[in-house]
Amino acid sequence: MLKYILGVMAALLTLVPQGGSAAPGGGTRPYVIYQRGDSYWCEMEAPVVESANSRTLGLDVYVSMSADGNHSANLFFHVSSDSEGHFVTALCDLLRNEYGPAGRQDVEIAVRLSNGETFTTSKAVLFDARRSGMTHAGAAGLLGIGVSVNDLRGSLSAKRGDDTNHRNNVEKLSVFNVEELRFDGNTVSFRDFRTAPTLRSMFGSLRGQTHAYDLFPSIFGPNSVTSSVVSQSSVTGFAFGGTFNKVGRPGRSDLSALRDVVGRWKHCRTGALTEARGGVAVYGSNGSFCTKAVPESLAGRIKDVNSAHHSVTDVHVSESGGYVLIYGGNGNYCENAPDELVDALKELNRQGENVLSACFNDMGAWAVVTSSGCLASPGDIKDFVDQAVEVYGKAYSVTMTNVGVLVCCERGVYLRNVPSTLVDELSKLKFVPRVIKFTDSGLYLITDGKSEYDFLM
């Protein structure tokens, strides 16, 4: 497939762009979209200066549509030179002389992300971008590296079917930056490029252009399709409302150990769930269990809190492994959390304010719930939290992922872009929720803030 794509690229890149996007905010770099028939191409490039070295990097997404619905999405990285020597130039000479425009096929490549995860594939392609017709005015130079999104296998991901694996890969590439690509003992660094915001915006634009919803989940871009709900539990009558994303019921989870422990305890008060960095469960004042993937320093902090006979109030872990632990009323430990959140918690501690809940995501958004009110990062998160309090009354806890956010309030739960599995469970929950933790794939932990719980892990 990648060999065929290289043959199509030259024709695509001779066209005048159908639509260009100076994609919005968040470090997103401007890119353009090309189309020819059922083929679509997003491409961008940018100069990157590393110490005394200057080079141009490029990042493209190619989508091929087919009448039978067997669509594909592929990534192409290209680089003009490297800071490790001259292997890029030498490799391109070899590719041009020995492999021709189609390049070298079936190459084993490792793609390392900023959360520490490594994607691997044995079906990548290396090619001389100039010879293959990728280059145009100002093109990003010599070496091209092509990978199929669906062929990538992540080191932190459970075994999945093709559809679920593709969706997982798209989500992670949209959240975590590609830091480097390794092959044949060589390394190409993309560390200073910040690929995630641009890929996320590209995926959203392509979703709107192609309507290939199987390739690009509904969480991406301005053309996102979410469903709204305003309902109440058929058992307790508590209300909930907001938006959700339709997801399938998750299969095998890396959080199964957490599920088994909570099942043996028969009660749970709070916890933390992630896709990549494990989970935490807390019962009683400070009894706890951490899975192996939880950051080691967090597990140590929780033990320290237990040894000092403090209570664990709340714990939150982001997908990149940052965390915030609230204990003893207003004590806290933070690691790789937004500076604004850290400063807010320090000030609340100084004031002796009782902190009930704190969270953040890898985009820099954050929120805190105290006994007297809420604090949040400026913009849509603060607006959302304020709306939650206006609609459902006093807030008890808040949690967020890289996609969704919800607030548990006195009279109900306000939610945005949470998984449909959670919404389905809320409609039949047998107790009033005060703490909810979830992942974007559909796992969740719901408690009454004391001992009653429900989960899907």
Backbone hydrogen bonds, N-H to C=O, Kabsch-Sander energy under -0.5 kcal/mol:
donor,donor_aa,acceptor,acceptor_aa,energy
5,I,1,M,-2.4
6,L,2,L,-2.0
7,G,3,K,-1.0
8,V,4,Y,-1.0
8,V,5,I,-0.9
9,M,5,I,-1.9
10,A,6,L,-0.7
11,A,8,V,-0.5
12,L,8,V,-1.8
13,L,9,M,-2.6
14,T,11,A,-0.9
15,L,12,L,-1.5
18,Q,33,I,-1.1
19,G,33,I,-1.4
21,S,31,Y,-2.1
23,A,21,S,-1.4
28,T,25,G,-2.0
31,Y,21,S,-2.5
32,V,43,E,-2.1
33,I,19,G,-2.1
34,Y,41,W,-3.0
36,R,39,S,-2.4
39,S,36,R,-1.9
40,Y,63,V,-2.5
41,W,34,Y,-2.3
42,C,61,V,-2.8
43,E,32,V,-2.2
44,M,59,L,-1.1
46,A,57,L,-2.5
48,V,55,R,-3.5
50,E,48,V,-0.5
50,E,53,N,-3.2
51,S,49,V,-0.5
53,N,50,E,-2.9
55,R,48,V,-2.3
57,L,46,A,-2.5
58,G,78,H,-2.8
59,L,44,M,-1.9
60,D,76,F,-2.5
61,V,42,C,-2.4
62,Y,74,N,-2.7
63,V,40,Y,-2.7
64,S,72,S,-2.0
65,M,38,D,-2.3
65,M,63,V,-0.5
69,G,66,S,-1.9
71,H,69,G,-1.8
72,S,64,S,-1.9
74,N,62,Y,-2.5
75,L,147,V,-3.0
76,F,60,D,-2.3
77,F,145,I,-2.8
78,H,58,G,-1.8
79,V,143,L,-1.8
80,S,56,T,-1.9
85,G,82,D,-0.5
90,A,86,H,-2.0
91,L,87,F,-2.9
92,C,88,V,-2.3
93,D,89,T,-2.0
94,L,90,A,-2.0
95,L,91,L,-2.8
96,R,92,C,-2.6
97,N,93,D,-2.2
98,E,94,L,-2.7
99,Y,95,L,-1.7
100,G,95,L,-1.1
103,G,100,G,-1.5
104,R,126,L,-2.6
105,Q,103,G,-0.5
107,V,124,A,-2.5
109,I,107,V,-0.5
109,I,121,T,-2.7
110,A,182,R,-2.4
111,V,119,F,-3.6
112,R,110,A,-0.6
112,R,180,E,-2.5
113,L,117,E,-3.1
114,S,177,N,-1.7
116,G,113,L,-1.6
119,F,111,V,-3.1
120,T,153,R,-1.8
121,T,109,I,-1.8
124,A,107,V,-2.0
125,V,146,G,-2.1
126,L,104,R,-2.1
127,F,144,G,-2.1
129,A,127,F,-0.9
129,A,142,L,-3.6
132,S,128,D,-2.0
133,G,130,R,-0.7
134,M,129,A,-1.7
135,T,129,A,-1.0
139,A,136,H,-2.4
141,G,139,A,-1.8
143,L,79,V,-1.6
144,G,127,F,-2.9
145,I,77,F,-2.9
146,G,125,V,-2.8
147,V,75,L,-2.6
149,V,73,A,-2.0
150,N,73,A,-0.5
151,D,148,S,-0.8
152,L,148,S,-0.7
152,L,149,V,-0.9
153,R,120,T,-1.9
155,S,118,T,-1.3
157,S,154,G,-0.7
165,N,161,G,-2.9
166,H,162,D,-2.6
167,R,163,D,-2.2
168,N,164,T,-2.5
169,N,165,N,-2.4
170,V,166,H,-2.6
171,E,167,R,-2.4
172,K,168,N,-2.3
173,L,169,N,-2.6
174,S,170,V,-1.1
175,V,171,E,-0.6
175,V,172,K,-0.9
176,F,172,K,-3.1
179,E,112,R,-2.9
179,E,177,N,-0.6
180,E,112,R,-1.3
181,L,188,V,-2.4
182,R,110,A,-2.6
183,F,186,N,-2.1
186,N,183,F,-3.0
188,V,181,L,-2.8
189,S,187,T,-0.5
190,F,179,E,-3.1
191,R,179,E,-0.8
193,F,190,F,-1.9
194,R,190,F,-0.6
198,T,194,R,-0.6
199,L,195,T,-2.6
200,R,196,A,-2.7
201,S,197,P,-1.9
202,M,198,T,-2.7
203,F,199,L,-3.0
204,G,200,R,-1.9
205,S,201,S,-2.6
206,L,202,M,-2.8
207,R,203,F,-2.1
208,G,204,G,-1.8
209,Q,205,S,-2.1
210,T,206,L,-2.9
211,H,207,R,-2.1
213,Y,211,H,-1.8
215,L,212,A,-1.1
216,F,212,A,-1.8
220,F,217,P,-1.5
224,S,221,G,-1.5
226,T,224,S,-0.6
227,S,244,F,-2.4
229,V,242,G,-2.6
231,S,240,F,-2.9
233,S,238,F,-2.5
234,S,427,S,-2.6
236,T,429,L,-0.7
237,G,233,S,-1.0
239,A,411,R,-1.2
240,F,231,S,-2.3
241,G,413,V,-2.1
242,G,229,V,-2.4
243,T,415,L,-1.4
244,F,227,S,-2.6
245,N,418,V,-2.6
256,S,253,S,-1.2
259,R,255,L,-2.0
260,D,256,S,-2.3
261,V,257,A,-2.0
262,V,258,L,-2.5
263,G,259,R,-2.2
264,R,260,D,-1.5
265,W,261,V,-2.3
266,K,262,V,-2.1
268,C,451,S,-2.1
269,R,282,V,-3.1
270,T,282,V,-1.4
272,A,280,V,-2.4
274,T,278,G,-1.0
280,V,272,A,-2.5
281,A,289,F,-2.1
282,V,270,T,-2.7
283,Y,287,G,-2.4
287,G,283,Y,-1.7
289,F,281,A,-2.0
291,T,279,G,-2.3
294,V,291,T,-1.5
298,L,295,P,-0.6
299,A,295,P,-2.0
300,G,296,E,-2.1
301,R,297,S,-2.1
302,I,298,L,-2.5
303,K,299,A,-1.7
304,D,300,G,-2.1
305,V,301,R,-2.3
306,N,302,I,-2.1
307,S,303,K,-2.7
308,A,304,D,-1.9
309,H,306,N,-1.4
310,H,305,V,-2.3
312,V,285,S,-2.5
313,T,311,S,-0.7
313,T,326,I,-2.1
314,D,326,I,-1.6
316,H,324,V,-2.2
318,S,322,G,-2.8
321,G,318,S,-1.6
323,Y,335,E,-2.3
324,V,316,H,-2.0
325,L,333,Y,-2.7
326,I,314,D,-2.9
327,Y,331,G,-2.5
328,G,311,S,-2.6
330,N,328,G,-0.9
331,G,327,Y,-2.2
333,Y,325,L,-2.0
335,E,323,Y,-2.3
342,V,338,P,-2.2
343,D,339,D,-2.7
344,A,340,E,-2.2
345,L,341,L,-2.5
346,K,342,V,-2.0
347,E,343,D,-2.2
348,L,344,A,-2.3
349,N,345,L,-2.2
350,R,346,K,-2.3
351,Q,347,E,-2.1
352,G,348,L,-0.7
352,G,349,N,-0.8
353,E,348,L,-2.4
355,V,329,G,-2.5
355,V,353,E,-0.7
356,L,369,V,-2.7
357,S,369,V,-1.8
359,C,367,A,-2.1
361,N,365,A,-2.0
364,G,361,N,-1.5
367,A,359,C,-2.1
368,V,375,L,-3.0
369,V,357,S,-2.8
370,T,373,G,-3.3
371,S,354,N,-2.0
373,G,370,T,-0.5
375,L,368,V,-2.5
377,S,366,W,-2.4
382,K,377,S,-1.2
383,D,379,G,-2.3
384,F,380,D,-2.4
385,V,381,I,-2.6
386,D,382,K,-2.6
387,Q,383,D,-2.2
388,A,384,F,-2.2
389,V,385,V,-2.0
390,E,386,D,-2.1
391,V,387,Q,-2.4
392,Y,388,A,-3.1
393,G,389,V,-1.8
396,Y,408,C,-3.4
397,S,408,C,-1.4
399,T,406,L,-2.1
401,T,404,G,-2.9
405,V,416,R,-2.0
406,L,399,T,-2.3
407,V,414,Y,-2.5
408,C,397,S,-2.2
409,C,407,V,-0.6
409,C,412,G,-2.9
410,E,394,K,-2.1
411,R,392,Y,-2.9
413,V,239,A,-1.7
414,Y,407,V,-2.3
415,L,241,G,-2.5
416,R,405,V,-2.4
418,V,243,T,-1.5
420,S,245,N,-2.1
422,L,419,P,-0.8
423,V,419,P,-1.3
424,D,420,S,-2.6
425,E,421,T,-1.6
426,L,422,L,-2.3
427,S,423,V,-1.4
428,K,425,E,-1.5
429,L,426,L,-0.8
434,R,447,T,-2.5
435,V,447,T,-1.9
437,K,445,L,-2.9
439,T,443,L,-2.1
442,G,439,T,-1.4
444,Y,456,L,-1.8
445,L,437,K,-2.8
446,I,454,D,-3.2
447,T,435,V,-2.7
448,D,452,E,-1.7
454,D,446,I,-2.2
456,L,444,Y,-2.5
